[in-house]
Amino acid sequence: SFLRRSIMNEFYRSNASLPRTARSGSLQERLSEWKERRLDHVVAACHNSDDPFKEDFGEYHRIISEAVAKILVTDDIKNETESLLSTVGILFPTAKGGLREATGLIGAEIEKILSD
C-alpha cells in the first residue's frame, strides 16, 4: 500500500548517509564522490560473497555505479539523475532481500545528493 511505501521510504531516508566528500560541490562532483566512495566500495565489499543477500545488494550497487558513470558524462546531469531516482523508486515497492535494501538506501542517497 501507499502508506507502507511511504513508511519504508522514510525508514531509508532517516538511515541513509552520504560520504562527507559527497555532501558538497557541484552535482557532478557529489555524484562522482558518491560513486567512488559509496557505490564502488559496496561493490568491492560484496564481491565473491556466497550470501545471496550480499550478492543482490552488491550487484545492484554495481548497476547503479555504471549508470552514474554514464550520467557523469552527459550534458544534463540533473535530469538524468532524477530519471535514475525515478527508476529506483519504481523497483523499490516490489523488491525483496538485498535488492530491497539496495533500492531503499540508493534512492534515499540520490534524494540527498539532489537536495544539496
C-alpha positions, 0 to 999 in steps of 0.5 A: 500500500501507499502508506507502507511505501511511504513508511519504508521510504522514510525508514531509508531516508532517516538511515541513509548517509552520504560520504562527507566528500559527497555532501558538497560541490557541484552535482557532478562532483557529489555524484562522482564522490558518491560513486567512488566512495559509496557505490564502488566500495559496496561493490568491492565489499560484496564481491565473491560473497556466497550470501545471496543477500550480499550478492543482490545488494552488491550487484545492484550497487554495481548497476547503479555505479555504471549508470552514474558513470554514464550520467557523469558524462552527459550534458544534463546531469540533473535530469538524468539523475532524477530519471535514475531516482525515478527508476529506483523508486519504481523497483523499490515497492516490489523488491525483496532481500538485498535488492530491497535494501539496495533500492531503499538506501540508493534512492534515499542517497540520490534524494540527498545528493539532489537536495544539496 
